[in-house]
Amino acid sequence: KILAIFEEEAKFYSNKGGNVKFVGHPMLDFYRNIPSREEALKKLGLTSEQKLLLIIPASRKQELKYILPTLLQAANLLQKKDPSITVLIPSGLKEFDAKLTHALKEYGVVGRVILSNEVDNIKPFLFSAAHLALAKSGTINMELALNSVPQVVGYKVSRFTAFFARYLL
C-alpha cells in the first residue's frame, strides 16, 4: 500500500497500477490557522513600514559554516539599499543561538535572532509577516511556499564535497 502525501503522486502511482491512498501532507495541518499580517507584526514588535527579511541558514552545524556568511552578506547589501529591511533569523538549535547573534553583529546586519526555544511558537507569525526569505535548501522551502513567502534558495558545501560531486559523480 502506498500512502501518498501529494495528489499528483497518488495519481502517478495509481496510473502505474499501484495500490495508493492519498493521505495529504502533514505540513498542511499546521498552516490552517495562520495569523493575519497585522497580528504577526504586532507579535514580532514590527511596524507596517518595516520590511521583514527572514534568514533561514541551518538545521545542521556545517550549514552554519558554509551558508550563513553568504546569506548575511546578501542581507547586509539589501539593508544598505533599503534601511527599512529588518532581519529575523529563527534559530534551529540551542547551540546556534549565540553563534547567530554574533554573526549578525559580525556582518553588520540589523536584526535579531529568534531563540530556538521560541521558534515553534513564533513560526506562523514569521511566515505571515515576511516579505522575503533567504533560505538554505530543505524542508523549510516547502513551509515557506505553503505560506506564500517569496524565497531565494541556496546551498553551499565544502570544497571537498564540491570536488567529489563535480568530478566523481
C-alpha positions as semicolon CSV with decimal commas, in nm:
position;residue;x (nm);y (nm);z (nm)
1;K;0,000;0,000;0,000
2;I;0,136;0,342;-0,095
3;L;0,037;0,633;0,127
4;A;0,080;0,938;-0,096
5;I;0,122;1,284;0,050
6;F;0,068;1,468;-0,281
7;E;-0,232;1,428;-0,511
8;E;-0,014;1,412;-0,823
9;E;0,194;1,142;-0,659
10;A;-0,121;0,940;-0,587
11;K;-0,237;0,977;-0,948
12;F;0,104;0,878;-1,084
13;Y;0,134;0,557;-0,883
14;S;-0,233;0,472;-0,930
15;N;-0,194;0,507;-1,309
16;K;0,104;0,267;-1,287
17;G;-0,113;0,009;-1,109
18;G;-0,014;0,087;-0,753
19;N;-0,241;0,037;-0,455
20;V;-0,248;0,404;-0,349
21;K;-0,427;0,605;-0,086
22;F;-0,392;0,984;-0,084
23;V;-0,345;1,091;0,281
24;G;-0,234;1,452;0,236
25;H;0,081;1,622;0,353
26;P;0,131;1,651;0,730
27;M;0,261;2,008;0,693
28;L;-0,075;2,125;0,564
29;D;-0,238;2,074;0,904
30;F;0,000;2,328;1,059
31;Y;-0,092;2,603;0,813
32;R;-0,466;2,618;0,860
33;N;-0,459;2,881;1,138
34;I;-0,203;3,134;1,023
35;P;-0,235;3,477;1,188
36;S;-0,308;3,792;0,991
37;R;-0,016;4,010;0,884
38;E;-0,123;4,283;1,129
39;E;-0,136;4,035;1,417
40;A;0,203;3,895;1,315
41;L;0,368;4,238;1,301
42;K;0,235;4,322;1,645
43;K;0,355;3,990;1,792
44;L;0,702;4,043;1,640
45;G;0,725;4,405;1,753
46;L;0,745;4,537;1,396
47;T;0,570;4,826;1,226
48;S;0,393;4,813;0,891
49;E;0,673;5,031;0,746
50;Q;0,935;4,769;0,820
51;K;1,008;4,501;0,563
52;L;1,080;4,164;0,718
53;L;1,359;3,955;0,570
54;L;1,385;3,605;0,714
55;I;1,721;3,436;0,703
56;I;1,699;3,062;0,747
57;P;2,053;2,929;0,725
58;A;2,076;2,597;0,901
59;S;1,946;2,294;1,074
60;R;2,296;2,142;1,086
61;K;2,626;2,276;1,218
62;Q;2,810;2,255;0,884
63;E;2,533;2,459;0,716
64;L;2,607;2,750;0,951
65;K;2,970;2,738;0,844
66;Y;2,905;2,724;0,471
67;I;2,575;2,902;0,413
68;L;2,531;3,166;0,684
69;P;2,811;3,401;0,568
70;T;2,669;3,425;0,216
71;L;2,315;3,488;0,342
72;L;2,434;3,757;0,584
73;Q;2,642;3,928;0,314
74;A;2,331;3,939;0,097
75;A;2,123;4,076;0,386
76;N;2,382;4,345;0,452
77;L;2,372;4,454;0,087
78;L;1,991;4,462;0,091
79;Q;1,984;4,670;0,409
80;K;2,230;4,919;0,258
81;K;1,991;4,966;-0,035
82;D;1,679;4,972;0,184
83;P;1,722;5,056;0,554
84;S;1,358;4,966;0,625
85;I;1,454;4,598;0,599
86;T;1,464;4,417;0,933
87;V;1,620;4,074;0,957
88;L;1,497;3,793;1,178
89;I;1,678;3,461;1,199
90;P;1,494;3,170;1,357
91;S;1,750;2,952;1,535
92;G;1,725;2,583;1,460
93;L;1,911;2,460;1,769
94;K;2,002;2,596;2,111
95;E;2,371;2,569;2,023
96;F;2,308;2,809;1,728
97;D;2,150;3,090;1,935
98;A;2,473;3,268;2,037
99;K;2,651;3,193;1,707
100;L;2,373;3,352;1,505
101;T;2,361;3,658;1,731
102;H;2,737;3,700;1,697
103;A;2,720;3,655;1,319
104;L;2,457;3,931;1,282
105;K;2,695;4,174;1,452
106;E;2,999;4,046;1,263
107;Y;2,833;4,107;0,925
108;G;2,675;4,439;1,026
109;V;2,319;4,318;0,978
110;V;2,042;4,492;1,168
111;G;1,812;4,232;1,316
112;R;1,773;3,973;1,583
113;V;1,770;3,601;1,640
114;I;1,454;3,419;1,737
115;L;1,590;3,183;2,001
116;S;1,548;2,811;1,943
117;N;1,308;2,769;2,237
118;E;1,074;3,032;2,085
119;V;1,080;2,928;1,719
120;D;0,797;2,675;1,716
121;N;0,553;2,920;1,878
122;I;0,652;3,218;1,665
123;K;0,697;3,047;1,325
124;P;0,342;3,119;1,197
125;F;0,390;3,488;1,282
126;L;0,724;3,496;1,097
127;F;0,564;3,350;0,787
128;S;0,269;3,592;0,797
129;A;0,490;3,898;0,833
130;A;0,777;3,806;0,598
131;H;0,831;3,988;0,271
132;L;1,116;3,759;0,163
133;A;1,324;3,470;0,293
134;L;1,684;3,381;0,217
135;A;1,693;3,012;0,296
136;K;1,903;2,704;0,266
137;S;1,762;2,420;0,063
138;G;1,545;2,183;0,264
139;T;1,206;2,125;0,422
140;I;1,182;2,494;0,510
141;N;1,129;2,574;0,142
142;M;0,803;2,384;0,141
143;E;0,694;2,558;0,462
144;L;0,770;2,897;0,309
145;A;0,591;2,808;-0,015
146;L;0,282;2,688;0,171
147;N;0,271;3,030;0,334
148;S;0,331;3,222;0,009
149;V;0,660;3,367;0,131
150;P;0,885;3,455;-0,165
151;Q;1,224;3,295;-0,119
152;V;1,574;3,278;-0,256
153;V;1,710;2,928;-0,201
154;G;2,071;2,827;-0,194
155;Y;2,307;2,565;-0,068
156;K;2,681;2,557;-0,030
157;V;2,909;2,268;0,055
158;S;3,275;2,221;0,144
159;R;3,537;2,227;-0,132
160;F;3,598;1,857;-0,083
161;T;3,229;1,775;-0,123
162;A;3,203;2,004;-0,426
163;F;3,510;1,842;-0,583
164;F;3,371;1,495;-0,517
165;A;3,035;1,584;-0,664
166;R;3,180;1,760;-0,968
167;Y;3,445;1,511;-1,069
168;L;3,347;1,175;-0,931
169;L;2,973;1,165;-0,968
